[in-house]
Amino acid sequence: MDDKDIRSKIEALVEEEHALRNASEHTDEQRARLKQIEEDRDQLWDLLRQRDAKRQYGEDPDEAQPRPEPQVESYLQ
């Protein structure tokens, strides 16, 4: 997966998130989906940052791997 594919997936998740958040009421299923979208999006952003860092240091960006959700979610912002 290249940067363009990752960004496309992020954009699709953001669109889905906006559609769900615009609903007047949320079911338990929708709330769970929103949480999953946020986690997936964070993992994709982390993957992009890893790819950028590898490029910056002359490494192959394709060697970057998605990190586990608990690891990504525990990062300090």
N, C-alpha and C positions, 0 to 999 in steps of 0.2 A: 504494500500500500504506500503510495507516495503522498507528498504534502497536499496535493490537490484533492486526492481522495479523502484524506483525513478532514480537510476543511469542508468538503461537501457533506460529509457525515455530521460534522458539528452543526452546519447550517440546517440540515434536515432535523436534527434534534432540537435546535432552537425554535424552528417553526412549529414542531409538534408541541413543545413546551408552551409556546404562546397560545396555541389553539386550546390546550387543556386549561391553562390559567384563565382564559377568557370565558370559560363556562361559569354559569352563575352558581352552581353547586357542584361539589366534587364527591364522587363515590370513593369508597376505600380502594377500589381498583385504580381509579384515576390518580389518587394520592400516591399509591405505590408506583405507578408508572412515572409520575413526576420525579419521585426520588430516584428511580432507575435512570431517567434521562439525565439528571444532574450528575450522577455518578459516572455514567458513560461519557458525558461531555467532558468532565474533569479528567478522565483517563485519556481522552483524545488530545486535550490541550497539553497534558503532560507528555504524551508521545511526540507532539510537535516540538515541544521545548527540548526533549532529548535529541531529536533529529537535528535541530538547530545547533545544539552544543557539539554534537559529533562532527557536523560540518565545520564549525568554528575551529575545532582542534584537528582537522585533517583526517577524521575518521569517516567510515562509511555510515551515512545516516540510515541505511536499510538494516543495520545491525540493531537499531533501537527496538526495544520490545515494550509492549504495554505492561505497566506495573500493576500489581494487584490493587483492587479498589480500596481495601483498608489502608494500604500504604499511601495512596494518592490522597485519600480523604483526610489523612492525619497531618498533612503538610500545613504549616502555619502560613497564613496569607499575609 
